[in-house]
């Protein structure tokens, strides 16, 4: 039966689209005489007829259907279908006689005289224009109808299962009190009636049908949510919370949402504003067609990415949106006009976009011919002009065809201009065609210019570590790759914490810092283990010092590196066995200041409530794009998620073990947490100040040292006049004299 329904639906829609009304009428006869189709399918038919301004056709065919189903004793189903018609077109007066018959059939056996009285008093028997208002009044007079949903303060939502107008009684199944018998007067006094089209009512009354409809028409579910929401706006995060609390499991929602998001593009009443955790669904006050939305973007494209997104939407949804040939011509004209007076770089991007979506533009000639534009600029500039991975792929295909002898060498020189997805394709193409020298040179180009493209550098390093790029050479030694990443991390960490850098630059720097940290910490620092295992003692010593002094690395990660280094190179161990024993005797807690603890708690809260959920949404969105092997967005989101989850775990542990120190109570008879020491080197007479605080306050640039570090622990419990020797991380020793100890206030 399901296959028959699908066939009838497709043929009905095709006949409507092409206005073959005789064929449509023959098909409708099958609908009238056959088993009833789902309400959701009728909703689509009614909506399309109204959109095509076929109100008379709507009245003709549904009058026939209502009469046939009422004769078959399907009054309740006819009643539901009439409510659907009125929801889409409140002025559909043709439903009135059928509505009266349906209501009489449903209610008359339980009290014919009273039902007739209610029909008259509600206005349904008159020519009152607002039938929905009259119907609502009738339901109020009846007190309850079968399937009606009510809310009780304590029992939750309840669905009417039985109704007896003659005895004024009703049986309602509440969430927390099923099979509850009440009088209709009790219903009026103590229960709140929930509109039948309210999302809560539909979830309570017929969850399985709603689930099926939501999968078939996701936008309808979102319209139902928005209809009764405050200001006709709902955050996507709140939508998810509603649906996964009362409706779907988390996995069911994750499978549904990517399809739902695409369906929104075709819905004339819903806007999706923003992205990520801040994305919001907005119900429009006036409908806006898919064509109108696309035309607006094409008329004033904000970027190549926005332009491509619009063209891609036409490619994906143009047939469903019923784009006519006139619409497609209009799209082409606007597309051609948008780049008519732009520089060559933008014209090239549009030409590549035209080539990427031939199904949108058909047999029309490309208004921005690619080959002349590619030949007029260096390949690196052309790749920059393309901007997007998909367009770079089109550009490279053309370039290879135009330059079959030199493309590999040219691409190797321009390799640093690529994104990771394009780079993966180029590297695979070079390997397949035997261009090993060029392939190696491509990697060396990126490693030799790490600041030029940090995202690509990280991709190259990852693929070298994982054996995907087996290009050899001294530049690809693990310890040198780690040095490059630490240098890059150092540079971008300073930018990410800058108060003067532009906000866009800071955001970019934070993203790079997060990705490098995630790579270094991935899989219990598996990549750093390889670095340490392959390093000489001197290389490991320098790496350890570099890591310990790095402001962008977390304390636990530094400790992990230290353990690796001393495990592989025990000769570099700083402390004697007795010092190690003292280290083990230290309490499990650590000292800190109240502002630092508050900041860490806020950071943890932000990670748990914003960053991790945002990563989950980004992963789901990226997964929906398919092809996970070369899906840079997916892998980046997964890396961020791993980093945030590890950071959250570390923060939870450290916060639990934190002990607050009040600086006002710190004594300065000896150096301890919350004091400042002035030291002098006897040999040179040089003086230096050190402040002892906790791991969260440490700042090497201001000589603020954690009392838990090897150097900090050696500065503890010193009094003015003390002379002592400090063992530095590299094994050297230095003598100091304490000139002064003072408390911080």
Helices and strands as residue ranges (DSSP letters): H 2-17, H 21-33, H 39-51, H 55-71, H 75-88, G 93-95, H 96-107, G 108-110, H 112-122, H 131-142, E 149-152, E 156-164, E 169-174, E 180-183, H 184-190, E 192-194, H 199-205, H 207-216, H 218-227, G 230-232, E 233-235, H 236-246, H 250-264, E 270-273, G 276-278, E 280-283, H 290-299, H 304-317, H 325-338, H 344-356, H 358-361, H 370-375, H 379-386, H 389-402, H 407-413, G 415-417, H 420-432, H 436-448, H 454-465, G 474-476, H 478-496, H 503-533, H 537-548, H 555-568, G 570-572, H 577-585, E 590-592, H 594-606, I 607-611, H 612-623, G 628-630, H 632-656, E 658-660, G 663-665, E 675-680, E 687-693, G 700-702, E 704-706, H 710-715, E 723-727, E 733-743
